[in-house]
């Protein structure tokens, strides 16, 4: 394994050199499927990240602000549930940490001994931790550049100190049920036998509320969905005409999930690598699912992944939930 670099007095950086994916082959295979799809990761380039930030600030999109309020309002109750494991020995591990925004609430209130963000974007990780570490000189920052598969198998080498895995947002809802179970078991491995999981899960609610959240009046979600095509044009030279696609997002009440699609408004041919792909008018590219849960149902999923649920917190409007569980 690579050796960590000491970047600041309380910040080390370990680059696991996440493997590069063959994007052209992956995209060609997914677009050529009987039901074309795109991985949601293609939403995100610099413009896509800015659009998602704009989405979180719209009046219709409740998850980000609701979860932040829950963390702030119940941080003390969460600390009480951790008991003697909360203290200078606790290490918070956050896979997919991004800009390390929400963890600041926990760092402010809990003052743990260590924070280990794991993030595939090297630049994002370095920028966030270099800015954050000086604010918390008593916290040991161990930044790790890794993809999800590397992150979830990262060894628990914290000297026997308890590890709390922090997975905020509604990202867990983007996984299909079988893959979600595998991912939760990966979080259990990352937590280790002495560890905990603190995770956010969006709740089932009035479909009108959900449909509005993914079809905001300002059009940020539509632009975000379409940005996958702009991103692939720039990265792979596919030749999509984004103006010839329409954003479609709706709640599937049978499967309890929001689905996002891009509908082709006219016949179109695109090139991915050395493959030509025909997209007829009326066809749709499925870009994302976002499953919605009940507190009881998600707790059962945690049990199935090897956790013992300790407590959960829900806002007054029953929009969002945060779950704390211990490794069983």
N, C-alpha and C positions, 0 to 999 in steps of 0.2 A: 504494500500500500504506500502511496505517496506520503511524504513527510509534511506535516502542517507548517505553514509560514506564520511567523509572528508579525502581524501588521501594526498592532497597537499594544500598549501594555496589557490590556484585558481582551484582546481580539486575536485569535488565530484563524487561519484560513486553510482548509484542506480541499484540494481539487482532485476529485475522483475521475475527472475527465470523462463525463457522460458520453456514451457512444452516440455517434451521429446516426440518425435514421436515414434510410434511402427514401427521401420524401417523394421523389417522382414515382418510384415503384409503388409506394403506399397509396398515394393519391390516385394513381391510375387504377389500381385494384379496387379501391373503394368507389370510384365513379363508374367503373364498369360493372359493378354488381347489379343484380336484377332490381334492387332498390338502392339507388346511388346514395352514398353517404360521404361526409367529410368529418374528420376528427376535429372536435372543438378547439384543439390547440392552434389550428390555423386562423382562428379569430385574432390571435395575438401577435402583432408586431407593434411598433411604437404607436401607430395610429390606433390600433385596436385596443391597446392598454388605455389610451386616453379616452376612447369612447366608452370603455367599460367603467372607468372612473366617473364619466358623465352620467351613465345609467344609474349608478349608485346614489346619485344626488337628485334624481327625478322624484317628484311627489308620488308617483305610482309604485316605484320599486322600494319595497319595505325591508328586504332581508338585511341589508348592510347596517342601516341605522338601528333596526330592532335588535339585532344581535349585539351591537356595540352597547346599547342601553342595558341589555340583560347582563353583559359582562360587568359593566360599571356598577349596576344596582346590586348584583349578587356576588361580587368578588369575595366579600367577607364570608358569606355562607359557603362558598366553594372552598375557601381556605379552611373553614371549620370542618368541612367534610374530609379534607386531607389530613387533618389532625397533626400529629407529631412529624409527619413526613414533609410538611411545609416548613421550610427553613433554609439555612445556608447550604444544605446538602442537596436540595432539590434542583434538578436540571429540567428545563422545559425544552422539548424537542418539537420543532414545527416543520413537517414536510410540506413542500410547496409554499414556502414562507413569503415569496414575493417581496413586497416592500416592507414587510415586518410591521404592519400598521396596528392590527388589533392586539398583538402581544404587548404593546406598550401599556395597555390597561393593567395587565397582570404584572408586568415589571414594576409599574408604579405602586401597585397595592401590595404585592407579595414579596418583592425583593428576594427572588430566589438566588441560589448560588451560581447557577449557570443557565445559559440560553444557547441552544443549538439549532439555528435555522438551516434547513436543507432545501436547496433551490437549484434548478437546472440552469437558470440564466446567471452566468458568472458575473456579468456587469451589474445586473439588478441586485444580486446578493452582496457584492462588494460595496456598491453605493449605499445600500440600506444599512449594512452593519458598520461601515466606517462613520456614518452619520449618527448611529444609535449608540454605539459602544461608549463614546465619551460621556454620554448622559447618565450612564449607569456604571461608574468606575468600580463598584463592588461586585458587579456581575461578570462572570467569566463567559465571554462570547466565543463559541466554537462554530464558525461558519463552515458549512460543507457544501461544495458544488457537486450535485448528484441528481440523477433522474429518480423517478419514483421507485423503480426496482432496486436501485442501489440504496436509496434512503431507507426502504423498509427492511432491508437486510443489514443495516448498519449495526455493528456490534455494540452491545451495552458495556462499554469499557469505562464507565463513570466511577470506577473504584467502589462499586457497591452502593453508590448514591441512588436514591429513587429518581425515576424519570417520568415526567408527565408529558404525554404526546398531546399537542394542541393542534386541532384540525378545524379551524373556524370556517364560516361561510356555509353556503349550501352545496359545496362541491361534491359532497358524498352522494347527492342526488343525481349527479351526472353519470354514475355507474349503473350499468344494467344489473339486475338482482344477483346473478351468479358472480359477476366480476366484483360487485360490491362486497359480497361475502369474502371473496379472496382478499380484497383490499383491507377490509376490517381485520382479517387475520394477520395481514402484514403489519397493521398498526399495533396489534397485540404483540407481535415479535419485536417491533421497535420499542414498545413500552418496557419489555422484559418482565420477569416474574415479580419484581417489586414495584411495577409501574402502574400508571393511570392513563386514562384517555379523557380529554375534554374536547367535545365535538359538537358542532352545530348541525341541526337538521330542520329544514323547512317543513311546515305543517300543511296538511290538507285543509282547504278552506273554500269559501264561495268561489266558484269558477270565474265569476265576473271580476273578482279581485285579482285572481291569477292572470287572466287574460289581459287585464289592464297593465299589470306589472311588466309583461313582456311585449306590450304594444304601446309604449309611452307616447304621449301626444307630441313630444318634441322630436320623435323619430330617431333617438339615439340607438335603441335596440335594433331597429331596422338597419341603420348604418353599420352597426357592429356585426350583424349577421352578414351583410354584403361585403364587409371588409375582408372576409375569408377569401373572396374572389380576387379583390385587389392585391391581397398579400400573395396569393399563389401566382398571379400574373407577374408580380415583381420578382418573386423567388424562382419560379420555374418557367416563366414565359408561356403560360397556358393559352392566352388569347381569349379569356372570358370577356364578354361584354356585360359588366355589372348592371348597366342600365336596362338590360333585357331580362333581369330577374326581379322578383318581388319577394319581400319578406313575408313569411307566413308563420305565425306562432299561435298555438291554441292549447287548451287544456284537454287532455284525453281522460275523461272521467272513468273509463273502464280500467285503465292502467295507472291511474293516479299520477300522471306526469304531464308537464308542459313539453310540447314538441316544437322545435324550431326547424323550419324548412326554407329552402330557396326555390321558388317556382320559376321555371323557365317560361318566358312569355312568348318566345318564338324559337323556331328550330335553330340550333346552334352547334357548331363543331369546335372542339378545343383540342389542343395538343398537350399531352403530358409525357415528357421524355420522348420516346420514339413511337408513342401510341396515339392514334387519333380516336376521339370519343365523340359520339353523336348524342346530343341532348335534344330530344324533340319538344316542341311546344307543349306545355301542360305537365311535363315531367317535373319531379321535385327531387332536390338533393336534401337529405335529412342531415342537419348539422348539429343538433344537440337535443338531448333529453334532460329534463330536470324533474326527478321523482319527488313527490311530496309524501310525508309520513304522518303517522300518529305517534304519540309518545309511547304508547304501549307496544305498537308494532316495531318501532325502532329499538326499543329496549330488548325485545326478543332477538333482534338481529345482533345486538351487542353480545347477548348471552351465547348465541350460536357461534360467535367469533372468539369466544374465550374470555369474555369480560363479565364481571359482576356489577350491574348498575348500582350506583350509590344514591344519586339524586338527579333530578332534572328541573329545569326552570323554564317557564313559559311566560310571555308577555301577557298583559291584560286582555289583548284582543285575540289571543290564541293564533298568532301569526307564525311564530318561530320558537324553536326549542333549543336548549343547550343541555347536554348530557355529560355527567361525570361518572366514570366507571373505573373499576379496579381490575387489574389482571387476576383472573380466577386461578 
